[in-house]
Amino acid sequence: MDFKGNAMKYETLAREILAGVGGRDNVRSLVHCATRLRFKLRDNQRADAAALKKNPGVIMVVESGGQFQVVVGNHVAEVYNAVNQVGSLGDGVPADDDGKKENLFSRFIDVVSGIFTPLLGVMAASGILKGFLALSLACGWLLESSGTYKMLFAASDALFYFLPIMLGYTAGKKFGGNPFITMAIGGALTHPLMMAAFNAAQQPDAVREYFFGIPLTFINYSSSVIPIIFAAWVSCRLEPLFNRVIHSALRNFVTPLLCLVITVPLTFLLIGPAATWLSHLLANGYQGIYAFNPIIAGAFMGAMWQVCVIFGLHWGLVPLMINNLSVFGRDTMVPLLLPAVMGQVGATLGVMLRTRDAKLRALAGSAIGAGIFGITEPAVYGVTLPNKRPFIFGCIGGALGGAVIGYFHTATYSFGLVNIFTFAQIIPSAGFDATVWGAIAGSLLSFCFAAVASYLFGVAPAETHEEPTPPAPLNRKECVVSPIAGDVMPLEQVNDATFASGLLGKGVAIAPQQGRVVSPVAGRVASLFKTRHAIGIESDDGAEILIHVGIDTVKLDGLHFSAHVHEGDRVQPGDLLIEFDQAAIHAAGFDTTTPIIISNSDDYVEVLASGESRVQEQAPLLTLLR
């Protein structure tokens, strides 16, 4: 595997994403989830969502919940690290208060995603392991008394048992305080001494304990969510107050000391009981709605979950799922989402089997694999949503399957991403029962309905006809002359997968003989990169031509390039566009091979190269046939 090549690719994409969000100075904070970068920007008007959507490394851009979300796919962690490194963002740039007001819902979504996103991967892994252990007990592969089971159970349960400590760290970072102070607060909530006091308080002859004369109420905070978040917020508000009045020589230990001795008792006396009451209120409220009619609840969640995912609103439900597990030991919401995921996977399969578009078929094939493991963004943004009807069929399938699962009252007994492994997490300790088979039946119904409906009605007939309608007579063609003198090579030989794959369009590449680029057509300058290494020309006949000087030369940040035109200028064939110092670029370690791409190749029947191995400026290079 070419790790260096991948690193360079991510670095290039990171620079382009940073430019698209308005630059490093426009970034207030950055986190990532399973497939998307979640920016909070100082000014969303400075971001160029349209340009980012055209980037081949970006699947989709979504603005929701006060966040500017850039969907990049399964390699989001690598892109996140590259963005932090390229932009010198540190660890995602802690959010600051620049006076910008947001509505309460946007702030809630931002806080929840910022606290839970860092734990998402290990939460999913722990939940899957719990599911496999439940499956092993049900099938008789392991005994609960065996050492193997105990060790693996400890590995799967550690995150959830000590969840207040983990959330203490992420909440402390999100609220802008010292995360190790808030971790210590979470540790106090789950300390063995406090757990022993809780167990003792459950006995009939328990002796009441006091804190300086104030009676204490001991609660089992293991696996809890809301108490530590409120406690971390209080600590992070106290911290700057103490830092302002305490001398710098004492601040490093006196501030943490005061935060601990104030926040921990306050949590046990007030914050914890109040937050626990709120936790039970939320859990009982959801349970009441679910119990009113689980079939309607299942249909609603199955239909609307993917809509929530598109706008990033699903984060608002994550604490409720975890809270259900903490309060009841089971959660009925996650199973209702299985059909929503499987519906989009089924719709994507239907499109893949029906379409004759090779690119769409390849994209659908990869999206199915990701969707099975719970990552539906590639399927939704790349396949079902652009074709509209498959997305609708996936939502309808989700509603049908969700209604079935609601009817069977299926529940999960551990938290994790909704994916194929969720089936293992719904097995109760007593073994397989009707709730498990109900989940399987509902998910299969969703998958099959969406697949069949999308195959029959989801793709336009023009895309599925076995024998395409013959094109109109080729009575229109456009000649594109060479913008550079040099040696011509097929695009497939370019040392850059994005260009070589043809994702950006058809064309050729030229190894330049001299450092200048001239206009290949009569038209206008549609775009000029601020680094001056690439330019887009729109011809008077409608061709969109991208001239990209060099491979990864965006890293030079404009060094050794000079532009002689501006965006919007009219140009004629032969007009000087860009000059570049070829020797200096080579000395810096960059390849000057220049792809010339027809960005709107799909508008043409064929893009034909001249066949010459060497060309001069303004010699015929490409012929475009409409």
Secondary structure in CASP SS format (residue, H / E / C, confidence):
PFRMAT SS
TARGET T0000
AUTHOR 0000-0000-0000
METHOD secondary structure of the structure
MODEL  1
M C 1.00
D C 1.00
F H 1.00
K H 1.00
G H 1.00
N H 1.00
A H 1.00
M H 1.00
K H 1.00
Y H 1.00
E H 1.00
T H 1.00
L H 1.00
A H 1.00
R H 1.00
E H 1.00
I H 1.00
L H 1.00
A H 1.00
G H 1.00
V C 1.00
G C 1.00
G C 1.00
R H 1.00
D H 1.00
N H 1.00
V E 1.00
R E 1.00
S E 1.00
L E 1.00
V E 1.00
H E 1.00
C C 1.00
A C 1.00
T C 1.00
R E 1.00
L E 1.00
R E 1.00
F E 1.00
K E 1.00
L E 1.00
R C 1.00
D C 1.00
N H 1.00
Q H 1.00
R H 1.00
A C 1.00
D C 1.00
A H 1.00
A H 1.00
A H 1.00
L H 1.00
K H 1.00
K H 1.00
N C 1.00
P C 1.00
G C 1.00
V C 1.00
I C 1.00
M E 1.00
V E 1.00
V E 1.00
E E 1.00
S E 1.00
G C 1.00
G C 1.00
Q E 1.00
F E 1.00
Q E 1.00
V E 1.00
V E 1.00
V C 1.00
G C 1.00
N C 1.00
H C 1.00
V H 1.00
A H 1.00
E H 1.00
V H 1.00
Y H 1.00
N H 1.00
A H 1.00
V H 1.00
N H 1.00
Q H 1.00
V H 1.00
G C 1.00
S C 1.00
L C 1.00
G C 1.00
D C 1.00
G C 1.00
V C 1.00
P C 1.00
A C 1.00
D C 1.00
D C 1.00
D C 1.00
G C 1.00
K C 1.00
K C 1.00
E C 1.00
N C 1.00
L H 1.00
F H 1.00
S H 1.00
R H 1.00
F H 1.00
I H 1.00
D H 1.00
V H 1.00
V H 1.00
S H 1.00
G H 1.00
I H 1.00
F H 1.00
T H 1.00
P H 1.00
L H 1.00
L H 1.00
G H 1.00
V H 1.00
M H 1.00
A H 1.00
A H 1.00
S H 1.00
G H 1.00
I H 1.00
L H 1.00
K H 1.00
G H 1.00
F H 1.00
L H 1.00
A H 1.00
L H 1.00
S H 1.00
L H 1.00
A H 1.00
C H 1.00
G C 1.00
W C 1.00
L C 1.00
L C 1.00
E C 1.00
S C 1.00
S C 1.00
G H 1.00
T H 1.00
Y H 1.00
K H 1.00
M H 1.00
L H 1.00
F H 1.00
A H 1.00
A H 1.00
S H 1.00
D H 1.00
A H 1.00
L H 1.00
F H 1.00
Y H 1.00
F C 1.00
L H 1.00
P H 1.00
I H 1.00
M H 1.00
L H 1.00
G H 1.00
Y H 1.00
T H 1.00
A H 1.00
G H 1.00
K H 1.00
K H 1.00
F C 1.00
G C 1.00
G C 1.00
N C 1.00
P H 1.00
F H 1.00
I H 1.00
T H 1.00
M H 1.00
A H 1.00
I H 1.00
G H 1.00
G H 1.00
A H 1.00
L H 1.00
T C 1.00
H C 1.00
P H 1.00
L H 1.00
M H 1.00
M H 1.00
A H 1.00
A H 1.00
F H 1.00
N H 1.00
A H 1.00
A H 1.00
Q C 1.00
Q C 1.00
P C 1.00
D C 1.00
A C 1.00
V C 1.00
R C 1.00
E C 1.00
Y E 1.00
F E 1.00
F C 1.00
G C 1.00
I E 1.00
P E 1.00
L C 1.00
T C 1.00
F C 1.00
I C 1.00
N C 1.00
Y C 1.00
S C 1.00
S C 1.00
S C 1.00
V C 1.00
I H 1.00
P H 1.00
I H 1.00
I H 1.00
F H 1.00
A H 1.00
A H 1.00
W H 1.00
V H 1.00
S H 1.00
C H 1.00
R H 1.00
L H 1.00
E H 1.00
P H 1.00
L H 1.00
F H 1.00
N H 1.00
R H 1.00
V H 1.00
I C 1.00
H C 1.00
S H 1.00
A H 1.00
L H 1.00
R H 1.00
N H 1.00
F H 1.00
V H 1.00
T H 1.00
P H 1.00
L H 1.00
L H 1.00
C H 1.00
L H 1.00
V H 1.00
I H 1.00
T H 1.00
V H 1.00
P H 1.00
L H 1.00
T H 1.00
F H 1.00
L H 1.00
L H 1.00
I H 1.00
G H 1.00
P H 1.00
A H 1.00
A H 1.00
T H 1.00
W H 1.00
L H 1.00
S H 1.00
H H 1.00
L H 1.00
L H 1.00
A H 1.00
N H 1.00
G H 1.00
Y H 1.00
Q H 1.00
G H 1.00
I H 1.00
Y H 1.00
A H 1.00
F H 1.00
N C 1.00
P H 1.00
I H 1.00
I H 1.00
A H 1.00
G H 1.00
A H 1.00
F H 1.00
M H 1.00
G H 1.00
A H 1.00
M H 1.00
W H 1.00
Q H 1.00
V H 1.00
C H 1.00
V H 1.00
I H 1.00
F C 1.00
G C 1.00
L H 1.00
H H 1.00
W H 1.00
G H 1.00
L H 1.00
V H 1.00
P H 1.00
L H 1.00
M H 1.00
I H 1.00
N H 1.00
N H 1.00
L H 1.00
S H 1.00
V H 1.00
F H 1.00
G C 1.00
R C 1.00
D E 1.00
T C 1.00
M H 1.00
V H 1.00
P H 1.00
L H 1.00
L H 1.00
L H 1.00
P H 1.00
A H 1.00
V H 1.00
M H 1.00
G H 1.00
Q H 1.00
V H 1.00
G H 1.00
A H 1.00
T H 1.00
L H 1.00
G H 1.00
V H 1.00
M H 1.00
L H 1.00
R H 1.00
T C 1.00
R C 1.00
D C 1.00
A H 1.00
K H 1.00
L H 1.00
R H 1.00
A H 1.00
L H 1.00
A H 1.00
G H 1.00
S H 1.00
A H 1.00
I H 1.00
G H 1.00
A H 1.00
G H 1.00
I H 1.00
F C 1.00
G C 1.00
I C 1.00
T C 1.00
E H 1.00
P H 1.00
A H 1.00
V H 1.00
Y H 1.00
G H 1.00
V H 1.00
T H 1.00
L C 1.00
P C 1.00
N C 1.00
K C 1.00
R H 1.00
P H 1.00
F H 1.00
I H 1.00
F H 1.00
G H 1.00
C H 1.00
I H 1.00
G H 1.00
G H 1.00
A H 1.00
L H 1.00
G H 1.00
G H 1.00
A H 1.00
V H 1.00
I H 1.00
G H 1.00
Y H 1.00
F H 1.00
H C 1.00
T C 1.00
A C 1.00
T E 1.00
Y C 1.00
S C 1.00
F C 1.00
G C 1.00
L C 1.00
V C 1.00
N C 1.00
I C 1.00
F C 1.00
T H 1.00
F H 1.00
A H 1.00
Q H 1.00
I C 1.00
I C 1.00
P C 1.00
S C 1.00
A C 1.00
G C 1.00
F C 1.00
D C 1.00
A H 1.00
T H 1.00
V H 1.00
W H 1.00
G H 1.00
A H 1.00
I H 1.00
A H 1.00
G H 1.00
S H 1.00
L H 1.00
L H 1.00
S H 1.00
F H 1.00
C H 1.00
F H 1.00
A H 1.00
A H 1.00
V H 1.00
A H 1.00
S H 1.00
Y H 1.00
L H 1.00
F H 1.00
G C 1.00
V C 1.00
A C 1.00
P H 1.00
A H 1.00
E H 1.00
T H 1.00
H C 1.00
E C 1.00
E C 1.00
P C 1.00
T C 1.00
P C 1.00
P C 1.00
A C 1.00
P C 1.00
L C 1.00
N C 1.00
R C 1.00
K E 1.00
E E 1.00
C E 1.00
V E 1.00
V E 1.00
S C 1.00
P C 1.00
I C 1.00
A C 1.00
G E 1.00
D E 1.00
V E 1.00
M E 1.00
P E 1.00
L H 1.00
E H 1.00
Q H 1.00
V C 1.00
N C 1.00
D C 1.00
A H 1.00
T H 1.00
F H 1.00
A H 1.00
S C 1.00
G C 1.00
L C 1.00
L C 1.00
G C 1.00
K E 1.00
G E 1.00
V E 1.00
A E 1.00
I E 1.00
A E 1.00
P E 1.00
Q C 1.00
Q C 1.00
G C 1.00
R E 1.00
V E 1.00
V E 1.00
S C 1.00
P C 1.00
V C 1.00
A C 1.00
G E 1.00
R E 1.00
V E 1.00
A E 1.00
S E 1.00
L E 1.00
F C 1.00
K C 1.00
T C 1.00
R C 1.00
H C 1.00
A E 1.00
I E 1.00
G E 1.00
I E 1.00
E E 1.00
S E 1.00
D C 1.00
D C 1.00
G C 1.00
A C 1.00
E E 1.00
I E 1.00
L E 1.00
I E 1.00
H E 1.00
V C 1.00
G C 1.00
I C 1.00
D C 1.00
T H 1.00
V H 1.00
K H 1.00
L H 1.00
D C 1.00
G C 1.00
L C 1.00
H C 1.00
F E 1.00
S E 1.00
A E 1.00
H C 1.00
V C 1.00
H C 1.00
E C 1.00
G C 1.00
D C 1.00
R E 1.00
V E 1.00
Q C 1.00
P C 1.00
G C 1.00
D C 1.00
L E 1.00
L E 1.00
I E 1.00
E E 1.00
F E 1.00
D C 1.00
Q H 1.00
A H 1.00
A H 1.00
I H 1.00
H H 1.00
A H 1.00
A C 1.00
G C 1.00
F C 1.00
D C 1.00
T C 1.00
T C 1.00
T E 1.00
P E 1.00
I E 1.00
I E 1.00
I E 1.00
S C 1.00
N C 1.00
S H 1.00
D H 1.00
D H 1.00
Y C 1.00
V C 1.00
E E 1.00
V E 1.00
L E 1.00
A E 1.00
S C 1.00
G C 1.00
E C 1.00
S C 1.00
R E 1.00
V E 1.00
Q C 1.00
E C 1.00
Q C 1.00
A C 1.00
P E 1.00
L E 1.00
L E 1.00
T E 1.00
L E 1.00
L E 1.00
R C 1.00
END
